[in-house]
Amino acid sequence: MSEALAVPLIIQGGMGVGISNWRLARAVSLKGQLGVVSGTGIDSVFVRRLQDGDPGGHMRRAMQKFPIPRVAADALRLYFRAEGRPPDVPYKVLPKYRQVVSKVRQQLTMLAAFVEVHLAKEGHAGLVGMNLLTKVQIPNLPSLYGAMLGGVDFILMGAGIPREIPGALDLLAQGQPASLRLDVEGPPAGAVEYLRLDPREHWNGETPPEVRRPQFLAIVASNSLAIVLARKASGKVDGFVIEGPMGGGHNAPSRGELRSNERGEPVYGLRDEVDLEAMRALGSPFWIAGGVGWPERLRQARNAGAAGIQVGTLFAYCDESGMAEEIKRSVLAHAARGEVDVRTDSRVSPTGYPFKVVDWSANPAAGVVRERICDLGYLRSPYFKSEGKIGYRCAAEPVDAFVSKGGTAQDTEGRKCLCNSLMATIGCGQVRADGWVEPPLVTSGVDLKLISVFLAGRSRYSAADVIDYLT
């Protein structure tokens, strides 16, 4: 059962692939606010840390606490390299997720989510959440269950309509089987597909332990969606994060007629503004996100009835974030001089959602033309083949492959492999056969262009500095 909702003033954004890592979440939590780890691709992040030698032994320390020891032992045997991975050696890659995967594949994801949450919560009683993307459908159930085994306090989900997640949390907390509807393109009439996880399958016939049901916060871009979720979700939605189009990463598409400015960015209008009076009327706590990383915006949010704010960009560049150090330092140095650009690219993400991209003169990805390779597959879309079976395609995979699966060449134009590029942004870029390394892609909210005000001459800062500044 849910406990009384804790209401933090500041929620740290659950950013990217490994940007919001356990170190950042722990630092925020220790300051009395809600630290959040990113669960997106956490299984791949986890095994790459092991292959890089697990500096400090943190992964291995947390693995010893996982309540199914044989799962941790198998992962250690398969992926840990005590001497670390030579820089010219490719990472071992996990099998791509499908609707039905092996029990072992699910368990590795459970383990990775557990480790990240356990480390974020280690040694203190503060609050820790995990952020997952609704549209990255297939790994979500094992990610949720692993995080719950680790004692996660909050689950935050947006980038879609997470209507079924609250009920799944209720069932998993009781050790009961949970399912989520799988969105499949081109379904035959009446066809409904599901993703399933049965905790009982992972405990060798023993009764699974009951775990605490975390609070659930839905990330929404409109009060109409918040109202739908409050009334029709499969279980209790404990609160809402209202995310505006100024935030980094994926943004909701603009509502109404699609319009673009001279840079090709979507134009947002009055229909995209959230009615805060309607949000207050729902009676659930809500936080405002997207371009709010300023003390006065926190005051304004509170005056408007919000519980507080969610902040991403300032935390993304602090010392504890998972962004590769050389990228972090380079972007901050240029941002301090006003030499960065943040644009909303409607084409770059294979999902079709607008996605914010940072550019600066020292961008290591500038001019790099990568070979189209889809070997991680988190953003693949399931579709029905002509014979009725489910296939998987991604607009960033090789064009011929995408077209052969029923896609169009036009849909591939401008698309980039976010899976591989975001892994590169945290220093885990894959090494390819001819020696080239996957280029990074940096995303931030528009506040990055004004970060010099916060820096005030500094070249680096901590998560604690961010919280002290905001409060």
Secondary structure as a PSIPRED ss2 file (coil, helix, strand):
# PSIPRED VFORMAT (PSIPRED V4.0)

   1 M C   1.000  0.000  0.000
   2 S C   1.000  0.000  0.000
   3 E C   1.000  0.000  0.000
   4 A C   1.000  0.000  0.000
   5 L C   1.000  0.000  0.000
   6 A C   1.000  0.000  0.000
   7 V C   1.000  0.000  0.000
   8 P C   1.000  0.000  0.000
   9 L C   1.000  0.000  0.000
  10 I E   0.000  0.000  1.000
  11 I E   0.000  0.000  1.000
  12 Q E   0.000  0.000  1.000
  13 G C   1.000  0.000  0.000
  14 G C   1.000  0.000  0.000
  15 M C   1.000  0.000  0.000
  16 G C   1.000  0.000  0.000
  17 V C   1.000  0.000  0.000
  18 G C   1.000  0.000  0.000
  19 I C   1.000  0.000  0.000
  20 S C   1.000  0.000  0.000
  21 N C   1.000  0.000  0.000
  22 W H   0.000  1.000  0.000
  23 R H   0.000  1.000  0.000
  24 L H   0.000  1.000  0.000
  25 A H   0.000  1.000  0.000
  26 R H   0.000  1.000  0.000
  27 A H   0.000  1.000  0.000
  28 V H   0.000  1.000  0.000
  29 S H   0.000  1.000  0.000
  30 L H   0.000  1.000  0.000
  31 K C   1.000  0.000  0.000
  32 G C   1.000  0.000  0.000
  33 Q C   1.000  0.000  0.000
  34 L E   0.000  0.000  1.000
  35 G E   0.000  0.000  1.000
  36 V E   0.000  0.000  1.000
  37 V E   0.000  0.000  1.000
  38 S E   0.000  0.000  1.000
  39 G C   1.000  0.000  0.000
  40 T C   1.000  0.000  0.000
  41 G C   1.000  0.000  0.000
  42 I H   0.000  1.000  0.000
  43 D H   0.000  1.000  0.000
  44 S H   0.000  1.000  0.000
  45 V H   0.000  1.000  0.000
  46 F H   0.000  1.000  0.000
  47 V H   0.000  1.000  0.000
  48 R H   0.000  1.000  0.000
  49 R H   0.000  1.000  0.000
  50 L H   0.000  1.000  0.000
  51 Q H   0.000  1.000  0.000
  52 D C   1.000  0.000  0.000
  53 G C   1.000  0.000  0.000
  54 D C   1.000  0.000  0.000
  55 P H   0.000  1.000  0.000
  56 G H   0.000  1.000  0.000
  57 G H   0.000  1.000  0.000
  58 H H   0.000  1.000  0.000
  59 M H   0.000  1.000  0.000
  60 R H   0.000  1.000  0.000
  61 R H   0.000  1.000  0.000
  62 A H   0.000  1.000  0.000
  63 M H   0.000  1.000  0.000
  64 Q C   1.000  0.000  0.000
  65 K C   1.000  0.000  0.000
  66 F C   1.000  0.000  0.000
  67 P C   1.000  0.000  0.000
  68 I C   1.000  0.000  0.000
  69 P H   0.000  1.000  0.000
  70 R H   0.000  1.000  0.000
  71 V H   0.000  1.000  0.000
  72 A H   0.000  1.000  0.000
  73 A H   0.000  1.000  0.000
  74 D H   0.000  1.000  0.000
  75 A H   0.000  1.000  0.000
  76 L H   0.000  1.000  0.000
  77 R H   0.000  1.000  0.000
  78 L H   0.000  1.000  0.000
  79 Y H   0.000  1.000  0.000
  80 F C   1.000  0.000  0.000
  81 R C   1.000  0.000  0.000
  82 A C   1.000  0.000  0.000
  83 E C   1.000  0.000  0.000
  84 G C   1.000  0.000  0.000
  85 R C   1.000  0.000  0.000
  86 P C   1.000  0.000  0.000
  87 P C   1.000  0.000  0.000
  88 D C   1.000  0.000  0.000
  89 V C   1.000  0.000  0.000
  90 P C   1.000  0.000  0.000
  91 Y C   1.000  0.000  0.000
  92 K C   1.000  0.000  0.000
  93 V C   1.000  0.000  0.000
  94 L C   1.000  0.000  0.000
  95 P C   1.000  0.000  0.000
  96 K C   1.000  0.000  0.000
  97 Y C   1.000  0.000  0.000
  98 R C   1.000  0.000  0.000
  99 Q C   1.000  0.000  0.000
 100 V C   1.000  0.000  0.000
 101 V C   1.000  0.000  0.000
 102 S C   1.000  0.000  0.000
 103 K H   0.000  1.000  0.000
 104 V H   0.000  1.000  0.000
 105 R H   0.000  1.000  0.000
 106 Q H   0.000  1.000  0.000
 107 Q H   0.000  1.000  0.000
 108 L H   0.000  1.000  0.000
 109 T H   0.000  1.000  0.000
 110 M H   0.000  1.000  0.000
 111 L H   0.000  1.000  0.000
 112 A H   0.000  1.000  0.000
 113 A H   0.000  1.000  0.000
 114 F H   0.000  1.000  0.000
 115 V H   0.000  1.000  0.000
 116 E H   0.000  1.000  0.000
 117 V H   0.000  1.000  0.000
 118 H H   0.000  1.000  0.000
 119 L H   0.000  1.000  0.000
 120 A H   0.000  1.000  0.000
 121 K H   0.000  1.000  0.000
 122 E C   1.000  0.000  0.000
 123 G C   1.000  0.000  0.000
 124 H C   1.000  0.000  0.000
 125 A C   1.000  0.000  0.000
 126 G C   1.000  0.000  0.000
 127 L C   1.000  0.000  0.000
 128 V E   0.000  0.000  1.000
 129 G E   0.000  0.000  1.000
 130 M E   0.000  0.000  1.000
 131 N E   0.000  0.000  1.000
 132 L E   0.000  0.000  1.000
 133 L E   0.000  0.000  1.000
 134 T C   1.000  0.000  0.000
 135 K C   1.000  0.000  0.000
 136 V C   1.000  0.000  0.000
 137 Q C   1.000  0.000  0.000
 138 I C   1.000  0.000  0.000
 139 P C   1.000  0.000  0.000
 140 N H   0.000  1.000  0.000
 141 L H   0.000  1.000  0.000
 142 P H   0.000  1.000  0.000
 143 S H   0.000  1.000  0.000
 144 L H   0.000  1.000  0.000
 145 Y H   0.000  1.000  0.000
 146 G H   0.000  1.000  0.000
 147 A H   0.000  1.000  0.000
 148 M H   0.000  1.000  0.000
 149 L H   0.000  1.000  0.000
 150 G C   1.000  0.000  0.000
 151 G C   1.000  0.000  0.000
 152 V C   1.000  0.000  0.000
 153 D C   1.000  0.000  0.000
 154 F E   0.000  0.000  1.000
 155 I E   0.000  0.000  1.000
 156 L E   0.000  0.000  1.000
 157 M E   0.000  0.000  1.000
 158 G E   0.000  0.000  1.000
 159 A C   1.000  0.000  0.000
 160 G C   1.000  0.000  0.000
 161 I C   1.000  0.000  0.000
 162 P C   1.000  0.000  0.000
 163 R C   1.000  0.000  0.000
 164 E C   1.000  0.000  0.000
 165 I H   0.000  1.000  0.000
 166 P H   0.000  1.000  0.000
 167 G H   0.000  1.000  0.000
 168 A H   0.000  1.000  0.000
 169 L H   0.000  1.000  0.000
 170 D H   0.000  1.000  0.000
 171 L H   0.000  1.000  0.000
 172 L H   0.000  1.000  0.000
 173 A H   0.000  1.000  0.000
 174 Q C   1.000  0.000  0.000
 175 G C   1.000  0.000  0.000
 176 Q C   1.000  0.000  0.000
 177 P C   1.000  0.000  0.000
 178 A E   0.000  0.000  1.000
 179 S E   0.000  0.000  1.000
 180 L E   0.000  0.000  1.000
 181 R E   0.000  0.000  1.000
 182 L E   0.000  0.000  1.000
 183 D C   1.000  0.000  0.000
 184 V C   1.000  0.000  0.000
 185 E E   0.000  0.000  1.000
 186 G C   1.000  0.000  0.000
 187 P C   1.000  0.000  0.000
 188 P C   1.000  0.000  0.000
 189 A C   1.000  0.000  0.000
 190 G C   1.000  0.000  0.000
 191 A C   1.000  0.000  0.000
 192 V C   1.000  0.000  0.000
 193 E E   0.000  0.000  1.000
 194 Y E   0.000  0.000  1.000
 195 L E   0.000  0.000  1.000
 196 R E   0.000  0.000  1.000
 197 L E   0.000  0.000  1.000
 198 D C   1.000  0.000  0.000
 199 P H   0.000  1.000  0.000
 200 R H   0.000  1.000  0.000
 201 E H   0.000  1.000  0.000
 202 H H   0.000  1.000  0.000
 203 W C   1.000  0.000  0.000
 204 N C   1.000  0.000  0.000
 205 G C   1.000  0.000  0.000
 206 E C   1.000  0.000  0.000
 207 T C   1.000  0.000  0.000
 208 P C   1.000  0.000  0.000
 209 P C   1.000  0.000  0.000
 210 E C   1.000  0.000  0.000
 211 V C   1.000  0.000  0.000
 212 R C   1.000  0.000  0.000
 213 R C   1.000  0.000  0.000
 214 P C   1.000  0.000  0.000
 215 Q E   0.000  0.000  1.000
 216 F E   0.000  0.000  1.000
 217 L E   0.000  0.000  1.000
 218 A E   0.000  0.000  1.000
 219 I E   0.000  0.000  1.000
 220 V E   0.000  0.000  1.000
 221 A C   1.000  0.000  0.000
 222 S C   1.000  0.000  0.000
 223 N H   0.000  1.000  0.000
 224 S H   0.000  1.000  0.000
 225 L H   0.000  1.000  0.000
 226 A H   0.000  1.000  0.000
 227 I H   0.000  1.000  0.000
 228 V H   0.000  1.000  0.000
 229 L H   0.000  1.000  0.000
 230 A H   0.000  1.000  0.000
 231 R H   0.000  1.000  0.000
 232 K H   0.000  1.000  0.000
 233 A C   1.000  0.000  0.000
 234 S C   1.000  0.000  0.000
 235 G C   1.000  0.000  0.000
 236 K C   1.000  0.000  0.000
 237 V C   1.000  0.000  0.000
 238 D C   1.000  0.000  0.000
 239 G E   0.000  0.000  1.000
 240 F E   0.000  0.000  1.000
 241 V E   0.000  0.000  1.000
 242 I E   0.000  0.000  1.000
 243 E E   0.000  0.000  1.000
 244 G C   1.000  0.000  0.000
 245 P C   1.000  0.000  0.000
 246 M C   1.000  0.000  0.000
 247 G C   1.000  0.000  0.000
 248 G C   1.000  0.000  0.000
 249 G C   1.000  0.000  0.000
 250 H E   0.000  0.000  1.000
 251 N C   1.000  0.000  0.000
 252 A C   1.000  0.000  0.000
 253 P C   1.000  0.000  0.000
 254 S C   1.000  0.000  0.000
 255 R C   1.000  0.000  0.000
 256 G C   1.000  0.000  0.000
 257 E C   1.000  0.000  0.000
 258 L C   1.000  0.000  0.000
 259 R C   1.000  0.000  0.000
 260 S E   0.000  0.000  1.000
 261 N C   1.000  0.000  0.000
 262 E C   1.000  0.000  0.000
 263 R C   1.000  0.000  0.000
 264 G C   1.000  0.000  0.000
 265 E C   1.000  0.000  0.000
 266 P E   0.000  0.000  1.000
 267 V C   1.000  0.000  0.000
 268 Y C   1.000  0.000  0.000
 269 G C   1.000  0.000  0.000
 270 L H   0.000  1.000  0.000
 271 R H   0.000  1.000  0.000
 272 D H   0.000  1.000  0.000
 273 E C   1.000  0.000  0.000
 274 V C   1.000  0.000  0.000
 275 D C   1.000  0.000  0.000
 276 L H   0.000  1.000  0.000
 277 E H   0.000  1.000  0.000
 278 A H   0.000  1.000  0.000
 279 M H   0.000  1.000  0.000
 280 R H   0.000  1.000  0.000
 281 A H   0.000  1.000  0.000
 282 L H   0.000  1.000  0.000
 283 G C   1.000  0.000  0.000
 284 S C   1.000  0.000  0.000
 285 P C   1.000  0.000  0.000
 286 F E   0.000  0.000  1.000
 287 W E   0.000  0.000  1.000
 288 I E   0.000  0.000  1.000
 289 A E   0.000  0.000  1.000
 290 G C   1.000  0.000  0.000
 291 G C   1.000  0.000  0.000
 292 V C   1.000  0.000  0.000
 293 G C   1.000  0.000  0.000
 294 W C   1.000  0.000  0.000
 295 P H   0.000  1.000  0.000
 296 E H   0.000  1.000  0.000
 297 R H   0.000  1.000  0.000
 298 L H   0.000  1.000  0.000
 299 R H   0.000  1.000  0.000
 300 Q H   0.000  1.000  0.000
 301 A H   0.000  1.000  0.000
 302 R H   0.000  1.000  0.000
 303 N H   0.000  1.000  0.000
 304 A C   1.000  0.000  0.000
 305 G C   1.000  0.000  0.000
 306 A C   1.000  0.000  0.000
 307 A C   1.000  0.000  0.000
 308 G E   0.000  0.000  1.000
 309 I E   0.000  0.000  1.000
 310 Q E   0.000  0.000  1.000
 311 V E   0.000  0.000  1.000
 312 G C   1.000  0.000  0.000
 313 T H   0.000  1.000  0.000
 314 L H   0.000  1.000  0.000
 315 F H   0.000  1.000  0.000
 316 A H   0.000  1.000  0.000
 317 Y C   1.000  0.000  0.000
 318 C C   1.000  0.000  0.000
 319 D C   1.000  0.000  0.000
 320 E C   1.000  0.000  0.000
 321 S C   1.000  0.000  0.000
 322 G C   1.000  0.000  0.000
 323 M C   1.000  0.000  0.000
 324 A C   1.000  0.000  0.000
 325 E H   0.000  1.000  0.000
 326 E H   0.000  1.000  0.000
 327 I H   0.000  1.000  0.000
 328 K H   0.000  1.000  0.000
 329 R H   0.000  1.000  0.000
 330 S H   0.000  1.000  0.000
 331 V H   0.000  1.000  0.000
 332 L H   0.000  1.000  0.000
 333 A H   0.000  1.000  0.000
 334 H H   0.000  1.000  0.000
 335 A H   0.000  1.000  0.000
 336 A H   0.000  1.000  0.000
 337 R C   1.000  0.000  0.000
 338 G C   1.000  0.000  0.000
 339 E C   1.000  0.000  0.000
 340 V E   0.000  0.000  1.000
 341 D E   0.000  0.000  1.000
 342 V E   0.000  0.000  1.000
 343 R E   0.000  0.000  1.000
 344 T E   0.000  0.000  1.000
 345 D E   0.000  0.000  1.000
 346 S C   1.000  0.000  0.000
 347 R C   1.000  0.000  0.000
 348 V C   1.000  0.000  0.000
 349 S C   1.000  0.000  0.000
 350 P C   1.000  0.000  0.000
 351 T C   1.000  0.000  0.000
 352 G C   1.000  0.000  0.000
 353 Y C   1.000  0.000  0.000
 354 P C   1.000  0.000  0.000
 355 F E   0.000  0.000  1.000
 356 K E   0.000  0.000  1.000
 357 V E   0.000  0.000  1.000
 358 V E   0.000  0.000  1.000
 359 D E   0.000  0.000  1.000
 360 W E   0.000  0.000  1.000
 361 S C   1.000  0.000  0.000
 362 A C   1.000  0.000  0.000
 363 N C   1.000  0.000  0.000
 364 P C   1.000  0.000  0.000
 365 A C   1.000  0.000  0.000
 366 A C   1.000  0.000  0.000
 367 G C   1.000  0.000  0.000
 368 V C   1.000  0.000  0.000
 369 V C   1.000  0.000  0.000
 370 R C   1.000  0.000  0.000
 371 E C   1.000  0.000  0.000
 372 R C   1.000  0.000  0.000
 373 I C   1.000  0.000  0.000
 374 C C   1.000  0.000  0.000
 375 D C   1.000  0.000  0.000
 376 L C   1.000  0.000  0.000
 377 G C   1.000  0.000  0.000
 378 Y C   1.000  0.000  0.000
 379 L C   1.000  0.000  0.000
 380 R C   1.000  0.000  0.000
 381 S E   0.000  0.000  1.000
 382 P E   0.000  0.000  1.000
 383 Y E   0.000  0.000  1.000
 384 F E   0.000  0.000  1.000
 385 K C   1.000  0.000  0.000
 386 S C   1.000  0.000  0.000
 387 E C   1.000  0.000  0.000
 388 G C   1.000  0.000  0.000
 389 K C   1.000  0.000  0.000
 390 I E   0.000  0.000  1.000
 391 G E   0.000  0.000  1.000
 392 Y E   0.000  0.000  1.000
 393 R E   0.000  0.000  1.000
 394 C C   1.000  0.000  0.000
 395 A C   1.000  0.000  0.000
 396 A C   1.000  0.000  0.000
 397 E C   1.000  0.000  0.000
 398 P C   1.000  0.000  0.000
 399 V H   0.000  1.000  0.000
 400 D H   0.000  1.000  0.000
 401 A H   0.000  1.000  0.000
 402 F H   0.000  1.000  0.000
 403 V H   0.000  1.000  0.000
 404 S H   0.000  1.000  0.000
 405 K C   1.000  0.000  0.000
 406 G C   1.000  0.000  0.000
 407 G C   1.000  0.000  0.000
 408 T C   1.000  0.000  0.000
 409 A H   0.000  1.000  0.000
 410 Q H   0.000  1.000  0.000
 411 D H   0.000  1.000  0.000
 412 T H   0.000  1.000  0.000
 413 E C   1.000  0.000  0.000
 414 G C   1.000  0.000  0.000
 415 R C   1.000  0.000  0.000
 416 K C   1.000  0.000  0.000
 417 C C   1.000  0.000  0.000
 418 L H   0.000  1.000  0.000
 419 C H   0.000  1.000  0.000
 420 N H   0.000  1.000  0.000
 421 S H   0.000  1.000  0.000
 422 L H   0.000  1.000  0.000
 423 M H   0.000  1.000  0.000
 424 A H   0.000  1.000  0.000
 425 T H   0.000  1.000  0.000
 426 I C   1.000  0.000  0.000
 427 G C   1.000  0.000  0.000
 428 C C   1.000  0.000  0.000
 429 G C   1.000  0.000  0.000
 430 Q C   1.000  0.000  0.000
 431 V E   0.000  0.000  1.000
 432 R C   1.000  0.000  0.000
 433 A C   1.000  0.000  0.000
 434 D C   1.000  0.000  0.000
 435 G C   1.000  0.000  0.000
 436 W C   1.000  0.000  0.000
 437 V E   0.000  0.000  1.000
 438 E C   1.000  0.000  0.000
 439 P C   1.000  0.000  0.000
 440 P C   1.000  0.000  0.000
 441 L C   1.000  0.000  0.000
 442 V C   1.000  0.000  0.000
 443 T C   1.000  0.000  0.000
 444 S C   1.000  0.000  0.000
 445 G C   1.000  0.000  0.000
 446 V H   0.000  1.000  0.000
 447 D H   0.000  1.000  0.000
 448 L H   0.000  1.000  0.000
 449 K H   0.000  1.000  0.000
 450 L H   0.000  1.000  0.000
 451 I H   0.000  1.000  0.000
 452 S H   0.000  1.000  0.000
 453 V H   0.000  1.000  0.000
 454 F H   0.000  1.000  0.000
 455 L H   0.000  1.000  0.000
 456 A C   1.000  0.000  0.000
 457 G C   1.000  0.000  0.000
 458 R C   1.000  0.000  0.000
 459 S C   1.000  0.000  0.000
 460 R C   1.000  0.000  0.000
 461 Y C   1.000  0.000  0.000
 462 S C   1.000  0.000  0.000
 463 A H   0.000  1.000  0.000
 464 A H   0.000  1.000  0.000
 465 D H   0.000  1.000  0.000
 466 V H   0.000  1.000  0.000
 467 I H   0.000  1.000  0.000
 468 D H   0.000  1.000  0.000
 469 Y H   0.000  1.000  0.000
 470 L H   0.000  1.000  0.000
 471 T C   1.000  0.000  0.000
